[in-house]
């Protein structure tokens, strides 16, 4: 790949100019802009992808990305728990839990079937588009179209077999208890991943 020194100089300048403009008008937006750029850089360097976490673990017995997904979930659980306990004690986060319906089961299955031939999840699709891989433009359009269709007929899924009330762990155990339960579940998944990884090592 040909090096583009002009881009290496221009891109950071544009990022900083936009951050400066946002800071003048809305400081919170500037902070979110810089955080988004930083997360995008980490995503690009680590090749973080939900599809790869499943695909590599099952097809190649490589659980490296799967373990990184678990680590991200663990950090998010602790962070959200701490923010909730300090800033909104006793209040539920908006849209934190939704009723369970047939769509709750059908959605992940359809998404899982689609993301393998598509070659990536939403995050890796944006990553590859940002790198200039225009083939993922079709994947992005599919994600947008699927989201619109899903929102349009979500009520049909809810009425298909009825709904079950949402399971909101903080409402049952409180935030400290919910974080502990989440940690226990993540630890159980990690142990399964380690078992699968050792199985792969012995198969080699």
N, C-alpha and C positions, 0 to 999 in steps of 0.2 A: 504494500500500500504506500503510495507516494506521500511523503510528509508535506504538511501545509503549515509552514511557520506563520504565515499571515493569519490563519485561522486561530492558531494558538495564542496569538496576541490580541486578536479582535474579540473573540468570544468572551474572555474574562472582562474586557473593557465594557462590552455591551451589558453583561450581567451586573456589573457594578453601577453602570449608569442607570439601569432600570431600578436597581435597589435604591440608589440615591433619590430618583424621582418619586418612588413610592414612599420613601421615608419622609420626604417633604410634605406629602399629601395624606398618607395613612401609615404610620410607623408599624402597625401590626401586620399590614400587607407586605411591607419590606421584609420583616422577620420571616413570614411564611414563604416568601419568594426565595430567600437565601436558604431556608431549611429545605425547600423543595429541590433546589439546585444541588445541595449537599447530598440529599437522599438519592437523587438521580445519578450522581457521580459514584456513590457507593454501589448502587444497583448495577451500573455499567461495569465497574471493576470486578465485582463479585460474581456477575452473571446469575444473580438471584432469580429464581423462576419456580413457581409452584408446580408447573408441569414437569420440570426436570426433577423435582423432589420425588414425585411418584415414579416417573419413567426410569430414572437412573437407579432408584432403589429396587424396582421390580425386574427391569431388563438386564441391568449390569451389576446388581448387588452393590451399588455405590450409594451410601447413605449420607454422604457429606452435605448435600444441599438439604436433605430432609432434616438433618440435625440442626442446620442453620434456621430452618423454618420453625422448629420447636423452640429454639433459643429466642427468636423474634416474638413468638407467642408468649413465652415466659416473661420477657422484659415488658411486653405490652400489658400483661395481666397485673404485674406489680406496679407499673406506672399509672395505669388507669385506677387501680385500687387506691394508691396514695393520693392522686388528684381528687378522687371522689370523697375520700375520708376527710381531706383538708378543706376543699372548696364547696362541696355539695353534700355535707353529711345528712343522711336520712332521705335524700332525694334521688330518684331514679334518673339515669341518663336518658335523654330523649331518644326514642327509637332503639333502645337497647335490646328489647326482646319483642318478638312478634308471635302471634298465634301460629301453631303448627298445623299444616294442612297437607293435602296431597302434593301441592307444589313444593313443599319443603323437601320431599323425597325425590320428586321428578327433576327439580332444578339442578341439584348437584350431579345427578346421573347424566342429564343432557349436556351440562357444562363439561363434565369429564370426557364424554364421548367426543365433543366438539374440539376440546383444546388439544387433543393429541394430533389429529390431522392438521389443525391450524398451526401447530408448532410452538405454541406458547400461551401463557396466561396474559391477563391484561397488562401487568407490569412489564413483562418481557416484550410484549407487542410494542408498547411505547418506547422501550429501550431500543429495539431494533429499528423502529421507524426513525428515532433520533440519530441512529448511526447511518441512516440513508438507505436502509433496506426497504424499498417501496412495496415488496411483495406482501409485507405485513399491513399495508394499507387496507387490503381486503379483510384481514382479520379484525382490524379496528372497526371497519364498517359493519362487519358481522356482529361485533360486540354491541355497537350502538343500536343496530336494528333489533338484535335479540332483547336488549334491555327495554326498548320501546314496546315491543310485542309482549314481553313479560309483564310490564306495567299495565298494558291494555287489558290482558285477559287474566290478571291475577285473581280477580274476583271469581272467575269460573273455577279455578283450582280450589279456592276456599269452599265453594258450594258443592264440589264434586262428592266429597265424603264428609263434609263438615270440618270443623276446626277444633283443635285442642288448645287450651290456654297456654300461654308462653311459660317456659321454665326460666325464671330469672334468679340465678343463684344468690345475688346480694340480698334479694327480698327474703330468701329462705334462711341463709346463714349469716347475713350481714357481710360487709365488704371484707373484713379480715378472714372470716370463714370461707367466703367465696374464693378468695385468692388461694387459700390453703387447699381447697377442693380442686381448683384448677391446677395447682402445682402437682397434686397427687395424680391427676389424670395425665398431665404432660409427662410426669416421671414414668408412669406405666407405659405410655407410648414410646418413650425413649428406651426403656428396657426391651420392648419388642423390637425396636430398630436395631439395638445392639445385638440382640439374638440373631436377627436376620443378617446383620453384618458379619458376625462370627460364622454363621452358616456359609456365607459366601467365601470367607477366607479358607475354610476347610475344604470347600469344593474346588479351590484352585490347585 
